[in-house]
Amino acid sequence: MDVSAIVTPRMANATALSIALPAVSPWLLRLFLLYARRYMQRSFHAVRLLRAGQPPQLPDRPLVVYCNHPSWWDPLLCLFLAQHYFPARTHYGPMDAAALARYRFLTRLGFFGLATGTRQGAVTLLRVGQALAQRPQTALWITPQGQFTDPRQRPTRFQPGLGHLGRCLSSAAFVPLALEYPFWHERFPEALACFGDAVLIDQFPPRRATDWTALLARQLEATQDRLTEAARQQAGEPFETLLRGRVGVGGVYDLWRRLRAWQHGDAFQPGHGRDD
Protein backbone atom coordinates (compact mmCIF):
# COMPACT_ATOMS: atom_id res chain seq x y z
CA MET A 1 0.00 0.00 0.00
CA ASP A 2 1.20 3.53 -0.77
CA VAL A 3 0.10 7.10 -0.20
CA SER A 4 -0.36 9.06 -3.40
CA ALA A 5 -0.79 12.54 -1.93
CA ILE A 6 1.94 15.04 -2.77
CA VAL A 7 4.02 15.99 0.25
CA THR A 8 4.63 19.73 0.47
CA PRO A 9 7.62 21.28 2.29
CA ARG A 10 5.32 22.27 5.16
CA MET A 11 4.12 18.68 5.45
CA ALA A 12 7.69 17.38 5.33
CA ASN A 13 8.60 19.65 8.25
CA ALA A 14 5.66 18.24 10.17
CA THR A 15 7.24 14.82 10.12
CA ALA A 16 9.60 15.94 12.87
CA LEU A 17 6.76 15.32 15.31
CA SER A 18 6.93 12.03 17.18
CA ILE A 19 4.71 9.07 16.36
CA ALA A 20 3.90 5.97 18.38
CA LEU A 21 4.84 2.79 16.52
CA PRO A 22 2.70 -0.31 17.06
CA ALA A 23 3.99 -2.75 19.66
CA VAL A 24 4.64 -6.08 17.94
CA SER A 25 3.61 -9.17 19.91
CA PRO A 26 6.20 -11.97 19.44
CA TRP A 27 3.84 -14.79 20.40
CA LEU A 28 1.01 -13.52 18.18
CA LEU A 29 3.48 -13.06 15.32
CA ARG A 30 4.71 -16.66 15.69
CA LEU A 31 1.12 -17.93 15.75
CA PHE A 32 0.13 -15.95 12.68
CA LEU A 33 3.28 -17.02 10.83
CA LEU A 34 2.40 -20.66 11.53
CA TYR A 35 -1.04 -20.03 10.06
CA ALA A 36 0.48 -18.27 7.03
CA ARG A 37 2.91 -21.12 6.37
CA ARG A 38 0.17 -23.75 6.45
CA TYR A 39 -2.13 -21.61 4.34
CA MET A 40 0.56 -21.18 1.67
CA GLN A 41 1.41 -24.89 1.75
CA ARG A 42 -2.24 -25.68 0.97
CA SER A 43 -2.39 -23.11 -1.82
CA PHE A 44 0.97 -23.30 -3.65
CA HIS A 45 3.14 -26.00 -5.17
CA ALA A 46 6.18 -24.29 -3.61
CA VAL A 47 7.47 -20.97 -2.28
CA ARG A 48 10.82 -20.18 -3.89
CA LEU A 49 13.51 -17.49 -3.91
CA LEU A 50 15.76 -17.00 -6.92
CA ARG A 51 19.28 -18.07 -5.94
CA ALA A 52 20.70 -15.03 -7.73
CA GLY A 53 18.35 -12.77 -5.76
CA GLN A 54 19.40 -13.31 -2.16
CA PRO A 55 18.49 -10.45 0.21
CA PRO A 56 21.16 -8.05 1.53
CA GLN A 57 21.47 -8.11 5.31
CA LEU A 58 22.99 -4.69 6.17
CA PRO A 59 22.58 -5.11 9.95
CA ASP A 60 23.60 -1.54 10.75
CA ARG A 61 20.89 0.08 8.63
CA PRO A 62 17.10 0.14 8.74
CA LEU A 63 15.54 -1.38 5.62
CA VAL A 64 12.73 -0.20 3.38
CA VAL A 65 11.66 -3.24 1.36
CA TYR A 66 9.48 -2.19 -1.55
CA CYS A 67 7.83 -4.71 -3.86
CA ASN A 68 5.53 -4.94 -6.83
CA HIS A 69 1.90 -5.74 -6.07
CA PRO A 70 0.59 -8.58 -8.26
CA SER A 71 -1.74 -10.34 -5.84
CA TRP A 72 -3.75 -10.54 -2.65
CA TRP A 73 -1.07 -12.98 -1.46
CA ASP A 74 1.65 -10.32 -1.22
CA PRO A 75 1.30 -9.48 2.51
CA LEU A 76 1.42 -13.15 3.57
CA LEU A 77 4.40 -13.89 1.34
CA CYS A 78 6.22 -10.77 2.57
CA LEU A 79 5.53 -11.76 6.17
CA PHE A 80 7.00 -15.20 5.49
CA LEU A 81 10.09 -13.73 3.76
CA ALA A 82 10.56 -11.18 6.54
CA GLN A 83 10.73 -13.81 9.24
CA HIS A 84 12.75 -16.25 7.12
CA TYR A 85 15.49 -13.83 6.06
CA PHE A 86 15.37 -11.06 8.68
CA PRO A 87 14.36 -12.78 11.95
CA ALA A 88 16.29 -10.32 14.12
CA ARG A 89 14.45 -7.27 12.75
CA THR A 90 11.12 -5.80 13.79
CA HIS A 91 8.91 -5.40 10.72
CA TYR A 92 6.23 -2.81 9.95
CA GLY A 93 3.85 -2.17 7.08
CA PRO A 94 1.12 0.34 6.22
CA MET A 95 -2.50 -0.65 5.85
CA ASP A 96 -5.67 1.25 5.03
CA ALA A 97 -6.87 2.75 8.29
CA ALA A 98 -10.51 1.76 7.75
CA ALA A 99 -9.55 -1.87 7.09
CA LEU A 100 -7.19 -1.94 10.06
CA ALA A 101 -10.01 -0.71 12.30
CA ARG A 102 -11.89 -3.93 11.47
CA TYR A 103 -8.89 -6.16 12.20
CA ARG A 104 -7.15 -4.45 15.09
CA PHE A 105 -5.11 -7.53 15.99
CA LEU A 106 -3.00 -6.76 12.91
CA THR A 107 -1.43 -3.83 14.77
CA ARG A 108 0.17 -6.45 17.03
CA LEU A 109 1.84 -7.84 13.89
CA GLY A 110 3.40 -4.49 12.97
CA PHE A 111 0.74 -2.94 10.72
CA PHE A 112 -0.10 0.74 11.14
CA GLY A 113 -3.06 2.63 9.71
CA LEU A 114 -2.96 5.24 6.96
CA ALA A 115 -5.76 7.41 5.63
CA THR A 116 -5.31 6.39 2.01
CA GLY A 117 -5.03 9.19 -0.55
CA THR A 118 -4.90 11.99 2.04
CA ARG A 119 -2.20 14.41 3.12
CA GLN A 120 -2.47 13.16 6.69
CA GLY A 121 -1.78 9.66 5.45
CA ALA A 122 1.32 10.88 3.61
CA VAL A 123 2.58 12.66 6.74
CA THR A 124 2.00 9.52 8.80
CA LEU A 125 4.08 7.45 6.38
CA LEU A 126 6.97 9.91 6.53
CA ARG A 127 6.82 10.09 10.33
CA VAL A 128 6.92 6.32 10.59
CA GLY A 129 9.82 6.18 8.16
CA GLN A 130 11.80 8.73 10.14
CA ALA A 131 11.04 6.95 13.41
CA LEU A 132 12.26 3.64 11.99
CA ALA A 133 15.38 5.33 10.61
CA GLN A 134 16.51 5.78 14.20
CA ARG A 135 16.30 2.00 14.78
CA PRO A 136 18.74 -0.02 12.66
CA GLN A 137 17.05 -3.36 13.43
CA THR A 138 13.76 -2.48 11.74
CA ALA A 139 12.26 -2.93 8.29
CA LEU A 140 9.39 -1.13 6.58
CA TRP A 141 7.55 -3.06 3.81
CA ILE A 142 5.70 -1.07 1.11
CA THR A 143 3.90 -1.73 -2.19
CA PRO A 144 4.44 1.61 -3.97
CA GLN A 145 2.39 0.78 -7.08
CA GLY A 146 -0.66 1.47 -4.95
CA GLN A 147 -2.88 -1.11 -6.68
CA PHE A 148 -2.79 -4.66 -8.04
CA THR A 149 -0.58 -4.68 -11.15
CA ASP A 150 0.38 -7.48 -13.52
CA PRO A 151 4.01 -8.46 -12.76
CA ARG A 152 4.98 -8.31 -16.46
CA GLN A 153 3.63 -4.79 -17.02
CA ARG A 154 6.33 -2.33 -18.09
CA PRO A 155 7.42 0.27 -17.29
CA THR A 156 7.12 -0.19 -13.55
CA ARG A 157 5.37 2.90 -12.19
CA PHE A 158 5.07 4.12 -8.59
CA GLN A 159 2.86 6.49 -6.68
CA PRO A 160 4.90 9.41 -5.25
CA GLY A 161 5.02 8.29 -1.61
CA LEU A 162 8.17 6.17 -1.82
CA GLY A 163 10.15 8.93 -3.51
CA HIS A 164 9.26 11.38 -0.74
CA LEU A 165 10.33 8.78 1.80
CA GLY A 166 13.69 8.43 0.04
CA ARG A 167 14.17 12.19 0.03
CA CYS A 168 13.44 12.50 3.76
CA LEU A 169 15.58 9.63 5.08
CA SER A 170 19.36 9.75 5.38
CA SER A 171 20.67 6.32 6.39
CA ALA A 172 18.17 3.68 5.27
CA ALA A 173 18.71 1.00 2.63
CA PHE A 174 15.94 0.62 0.05
CA VAL A 175 15.67 -3.00 -1.12
CA PRO A 176 13.55 -3.94 -4.18
CA LEU A 177 11.61 -7.21 -4.07
CA ALA A 178 9.97 -8.81 -7.12
CA LEU A 179 7.05 -11.23 -6.71
CA GLU A 180 5.25 -13.55 -9.16
CA TYR A 181 2.72 -16.39 -8.89
CA PRO A 182 2.95 -18.35 -12.17
CA PHE A 183 1.56 -21.77 -12.97
CA TRP A 184 4.17 -24.26 -14.17
CA HIS A 185 3.47 -28.00 -14.42
CA GLU A 186 1.28 -28.54 -11.37
CA ARG A 187 -2.30 -27.91 -10.36
CA PHE A 188 -1.16 -25.26 -7.88
CA PRO A 189 0.87 -22.14 -8.72
CA GLU A 190 4.39 -21.25 -7.66
CA ALA A 191 5.11 -18.32 -5.32
CA LEU A 192 8.34 -16.79 -6.60
CA ALA A 193 10.46 -14.00 -5.14
CA CYS A 194 13.71 -12.20 -5.92
CA PHE A 195 15.49 -9.44 -4.00
CA GLY A 196 17.44 -6.81 -5.89
CA ASP A 197 20.46 -4.64 -5.15
CA ALA A 198 20.02 -2.29 -2.20
CA VAL A 199 20.00 1.47 -2.74
CA LEU A 200 21.93 3.12 0.11
CA ILE A 201 20.42 6.55 0.58
CA ASP A 202 23.55 8.27 1.93
CA GLN A 203 25.64 7.20 -1.08
CA PHE A 204 23.68 9.41 -3.44
CA PRO A 205 23.70 13.23 -3.66
CA PRO A 206 20.53 15.02 -2.56
CA ARG A 207 17.71 14.35 -4.99
CA ARG A 208 14.18 15.54 -5.58
CA ALA A 209 11.39 13.16 -4.65
CA THR A 210 10.63 12.59 -8.34
CA ASP A 211 14.26 11.55 -8.91
CA TRP A 212 14.06 9.05 -6.05
CA THR A 213 10.79 7.67 -7.41
CA ALA A 214 12.34 7.12 -10.85
CA LEU A 215 15.53 5.58 -9.45
CA LEU A 216 13.73 3.15 -7.15
CA ALA A 217 11.28 2.18 -9.88
CA ARG A 218 14.16 1.32 -12.23
CA GLN A 219 15.75 -0.84 -9.54
CA LEU A 220 12.54 -2.79 -9.00
CA GLU A 221 11.93 -3.16 -12.73
CA ALA A 222 15.40 -4.66 -13.19
CA THR A 223 14.67 -7.09 -10.34
CA GLN A 224 11.31 -8.02 -11.89
CA ASP A 225 13.00 -8.67 -15.25
CA ARG A 226 15.50 -11.01 -13.56
CA LEU A 227 12.70 -12.97 -11.88
CA THR A 228 10.62 -13.08 -15.07
CA GLU A 229 13.48 -14.58 -17.07
CA ALA A 230 13.96 -17.32 -14.46
CA ALA A 231 10.21 -17.98 -14.15
CA ARG A 232 9.91 -18.57 -17.89
CA GLN A 233 12.19 -21.60 -17.57
CA GLN A 234 9.46 -23.32 -15.51
CA ALA A 235 12.06 -25.23 -13.51
CA GLY A 236 13.04 -25.28 -9.85
CA GLU A 237 16.81 -25.45 -10.34
CA PRO A 238 17.48 -21.68 -10.39
CA PHE A 239 15.51 -21.28 -7.16
CA GLU A 240 15.95 -22.08 -3.49
CA THR A 241 12.81 -23.85 -2.29
CA LEU A 242 11.75 -22.27 1.00
CA LEU A 243 8.46 -24.07 1.49
CA ARG A 244 6.98 -27.09 -0.24
CA GLY A 245 3.26 -27.25 -0.82
CA ARG A 246 0.88 -29.50 -2.70
CA VAL A 247 1.89 -31.79 -5.56
CA GLY A 248 -0.23 -33.72 -8.03
CA VAL A 249 -3.84 -33.46 -9.12
CA GLY A 250 -5.49 -35.87 -6.69
CA GLY A 251 -8.73 -37.76 -7.13
CA VAL A 252 -9.32 -40.33 -9.87
CA TYR A 253 -6.55 -39.00 -12.11
CA ASP A 254 -3.78 -39.54 -9.56
CA LEU A 255 -5.31 -42.90 -8.57
CA TRP A 256 -5.03 -44.01 -12.20
CA ARG A 257 -1.42 -42.78 -12.38
CA ARG A 258 -0.58 -44.59 -9.15
CA LEU A 259 -2.05 -47.86 -10.47
CA ARG A 260 -0.07 -47.54 -13.72
CA ALA A 261 3.15 -46.97 -11.79
CA TRP A 262 2.42 -50.04 -9.66
CA GLN A 263 1.66 -52.10 -12.78
CA HIS A 264 5.07 -51.22 -14.28
CA GLY A 265 6.94 -51.64 -11.00
CA ASP A 266 7.79 -47.93 -10.78
CA ALA A 267 7.65 -45.63 -7.79
CA PHE A 268 4.72 -43.23 -8.03
CA GLN A 269 5.85 -39.64 -8.68
CA PRO A 270 2.97 -37.22 -8.07
CA GLY A 271 4.78 -34.26 -9.66
CA HIS A 272 4.67 -33.48 -13.38
CA GLY A 273 7.67 -31.28 -14.09
CA ARG A 274 11.30 -30.55 -13.35
CA ASP A 275 11.96 -29.68 -9.76
CA ASP A 276 14.89 -29.47 -7.36
C-alpha positions in Angstrom: 0.0 0.0 0.0 1.2 3.5 -0.8 0.1 7.1 -0.2 -0.4 9.1 -3.4 -0.8 12.5 -1.9 1.9 15.0 -2.8 4.0 16.0 0.3 4.6 19.7 0.5 7.6 21.3 2.3 5.3 22.3 5.2 4.1 18.7 5.5 7.7 17.4 5.3 8.6 19.6 8.2 5.7 18.2 10.2 7.2 14.8 10.1 9.6 15.9 12.9 6.8 15.3 15.3 6.9 12.0 17.2 4.7 9.1 16.4 3.9 6.0 18.4 4.8 2.8 16.5 2.7 -0.3 17.1 4.0 -2.7 19.7 4.6 -6.1 17.9 3.6 -9.2 19.9 6.2 -12.0 19.4 3.8 -14.8 20.4 1.0 -13.5 18.2 3.5 -13.1 15.3 4.7 -16.7 15.7 1.1 -17.9 15.8 0.1 -15.9 12.7 3.3 -17.0 10.8 2.4 -20.7 11.5 -1.0 -20.0 10.1 0.5 -18.3 7.0 2.9 -21.1 6.4 0.2 -23.8 6.5 -2.1 -21.6 4.3 0.6 -21.2 1.7 1.4 -24.9 1.8 -2.2 -25.7 1.0 -2.4 -23.1 -1.8 1.0 -23.3 -3.7 3.1 -26.0 -5.2 6.2 -24.3 -3.6 7.5 -21.0 -2.3 10.8 -20.2 -3.9 13.5 -17.5 -3.9 15.8 -17.0 -6.9 19.3 -18.1 -5.9 20.7 -15.0 -7.7 18.4 -12.8 -5.8 19.4 -13.3 -2.2 18.5 -10.4 0.2 21.2 -8.0 1.5 21.5 -8.1 5.3 23.0 -4.7 6.2 22.6 -5.1 10.0 23.6 -1.5 10.8 20.9 0.1 8.6 17.1 0.1 8.7 15.5 -1.4 5.6 12.7 -0.2 3.4 11.7 -3.2 1.4 9.5 -2.2 -1.5 7.8 -4.7 -3.9 5.5 -4.9 -6.8 1.9 -5.7 -6.1 0.6 -8.6 -8.3 -1.7 -10.3 -5.8 -3.8 -10.5 -2.7 -1.1 -13.0 -1.5 1.7 -10.3 -1.2 1.3 -9.5 2.5 1.4 -13.1 3.6 4.4 -13.9 1.3 6.2 -10.8 2.6 5.5 -11.8 6.2 7.0 -15.2 5.5 10.1 -13.7 3.8 10.6 -11.2 6.5 10.7 -13.8 9.2 12.8 -16.2 7.1 15.5 -13.8 6.1 15.4 -11.1 8.7 14.4 -12.8 12.0 16.3 -10.3 14.1 14.5 -7.3 12.7 11.1 -5.8 13.8 8.9 -5.4 10.7 6.2 -2.8 10.0 3.8 -2.2 7.1 1.1 0.3 6.2 -2.5 -0.6 5.9 -5.7 1.3 5.0 -6.9 2.8 8.3 -10.5 1.8 7.7 -9.5 -1.9 7.1 -7.2 -1.9 10.1 -10.0 -0.7 12.3 -11.9 -3.9 11.5 -8.9 -6.2 12.2 -7.1 -4.4 15.1 -5.1 -7.5 16.0 -3.0 -6.8 12.9 -1.4 -3.8 14.8 0.2 -6.4 17.0 1.8 -7.8 13.9 3.4 -4.5 13.0 0.7 -2.9 10.7 -0.1 0.7 11.1 -3.1 2.6 9.7 -3.0 5.2 7.0 -5.8 7.4 5.6 -5.3 6.4 2.0 -5.0 9.2 -0.5 -4.9 12.0 2.0 -2.2 14.4 3.1 -2.5 13.2 6.7 -1.8 9.7 5.4 1.3 10.9 3.6 2.6 12.7 6.7 2.0 9.5 8.8 4.1 7.5 6.4 7.0 9.9 6.5 6.8 10.1 10.3 6.9 6.3 10.6 9.8 6.2 8.2 11.8 8.7 10.1 11.0 7.0 13.4 12.3 3.6 12.0 15.4 5.3 10.6 16.5 5.8 14.2 16.3 2.0 14.8 18.7 0.0 12.7 17.1 -3.4 13.4 13.8 -2.5 11.7 12.3 -2.9 8.3 9.4 -1.1 6.6 7.6 -3.1 3.8 5.7 -1.1 1.1 3.9 -1.7 -2.2 4.4 1.6 -4.0 2.4 0.8 -7.1 -0.7 1.5 -5.0 -2.9 -1.1 -6.7 -2.8 -4.7 -8.0 -0.6 -4.7 -11.1 0.4 -7.5 -13.5 4.0 -8.5 -12.8 5.0 -8.3 -16.5 3.6 -4.8 -17.0 6.3 -2.3 -18.1 7.4 0.3 -17.3 7.1 -0.2 -13.5 5.4 2.9 -12.2 5.1 4.1 -8.6 2.9 6.5 -6.7 4.9 9.4 -5.2 5.0 8.3 -1.6 8.2 6.2 -1.8 10.2 8.9 -3.5 9.3 11.4 -0.7 10.3 8.8 1.8 13.7 8.4 0.0 14.2 12.2 0.0 13.4 12.5 3.8 15.6 9.6 5.1 19.4 9.7 5.4 20.7 6.3 6.4 18.2 3.7 5.3 18.7 1.0 2.6 15.9 0.6 0.1 15.7 -3.0 -1.1 13.6 -3.9 -4.2 11.6 -7.2 -4.1 10.0 -8.8 -7.1 7.0 -11.2 -6.7 5.3 -13.5 -9.2 2.7 -16.4 -8.9 3.0 -18.4 -12.2 1.6 -21.8 -13.0 4.2 -24.3 -14.2 3.5 -28.0 -14.4 1.3 -28.5 -11.4 -2.3 -27.9 -10.4 -1.2 -25.3 -7.9 0.9 -22.1 -8.7 4.4 -21.3 -7.7 5.1 -18.3 -5.3 8.3 -16.8 -6.6 10.5 -14.0 -5.1 13.7 -12.2 -5.9 15.5 -9.4 -4.0 17.4 -6.8 -5.9 20.5 -4.6 -5.2 20.0 -2.3 -2.2 20.0 1.5 -2.7 21.9 3.1 0.1 20.4 6.5 0.6 23.5 8.3 1.9 25.6 7.2 -1.1 23.7 9.4 -3.4 23.7 13.2 -3.7 20.5 15.0 -2.6 17.7 14.3 -5.0 14.2 15.5 -5.6 11.4 13.2 -4.6 10.6 12.6 -8.3 14.3 11.5 -8.9 14.1 9.1 -6.0 10.8 7.7 -7.4 12.3 7.1 -10.8 15.5 5.6 -9.5 13.7 3.1 -7.1 11.3 2.2 -9.9 14.2 1.3 -12.2 15.8 -0.8 -9.5 12.5 -2.8 -9.0 11.9 -3.2 -12.7 15.4 -4.7 -13.2 14.7 -7.1 -10.3 11.3 -8.0 -11.9 13.0 -8.7 -15.2 15.5 -11.0 -13.6 12.7 -13.0 -11.9 10.6 -13.1 -15.1 13.5 -14.6 -17.1 14.0 -17.3 -14.5 10.2 -18.0 -14.1 9.9 -18.6 -17.9 12.2 -21.6 -17.6 9.5 -23.3 -15.5 12.1 -25.2 -13.5 13.0 -25.3 -9.8 16.8 -25.5 -10.3 17.5 -21.7 -10.4 15.5 -21.3 -7.2 16.0 -22.1 -3.5 12.8 -23.8 -2.3 11.8 -22.3 1.0 8.5 -24.1 1.5 7.0 -27.1 -0.2 3.3 -27.3 -0.8 0.9 -29.5 -2.7 1.9 -31.8 -5.6 -0.2 -33.7 -8.0 -3.8 -33.5 -9.1 -5.5 -35.9 -6.7 -8.7 -37.8 -7.1 -9.3 -40.3 -9.9 -6.6 -39.0 -12.1 -3.8 -39.5 -9.6 -5.3 -42.9 -8.6 -5.0 -44.0 -12.2 -1.4 -42.8 -12.4 -0.6 -44.6 -9.2 -2.0 -47.9 -10.5 -0.1 -47.5 -13.7 3.2 -47.0 -11.8 2.4 -50.0 -9.7 1.7 -52.1 -12.8 5.1 -51.2 -14.3 6.9 -51.6 -11.0 7.8 -47.9 -10.8 7.7 -45.6 -7.8 4.7 -43.2 -8.0 5.9 -39.6 -8.7 3.0 -37.2 -8.1 4.8 -34.3 -9.7 4.7 -33.5 -13.4 7.7 -31.3 -14.1 11.3 -30.5 -13.4 12.0 -29.7 -9.8 14.9 -29.5 -7.4 
